[in-house]
Amino acid sequence: MEDYKEIMKELLLRFYSPIGVGGGNKIHKSTQELLSMFRGVIPSTPITEHDVFEVMKDCSFEIEHKILTQEVCIYEGDEEKGIPAEYDKVEVGRVLLWVLYEV
């Protein structure tokens, strides 16, 4: 049987780094998003979110707290007077995500 966790580590480190070197873009992904990404090449039955978590920890990827925001209209404005609408970002949630840097 294949050691899927080792294959996952190899694939992950081919495209992402746990540290920002070389100017790679910083991105955030959930464990579920990473599992979906791996399922594109690894059979879905033998791997779980737990395997993804272990791979991420073994490869020294960090976790970051993200505040999710959504832009909402706080003033509709007045078209007749030429006053534009005003928008503000409002917190809609918080989530912990893995930090990856594109290679």
Secondary structure, DSSP 8 states (H G I E B T S, - for coil): ---HHHHHHHHHHHHEESS--TT--EEEE-HHHHHHHHTTTS-TTT--HHHHHHHHHHTT--EEEEEEEEEEEEE--BTTTTB--EEEEEEEEEEEEEEEEE-
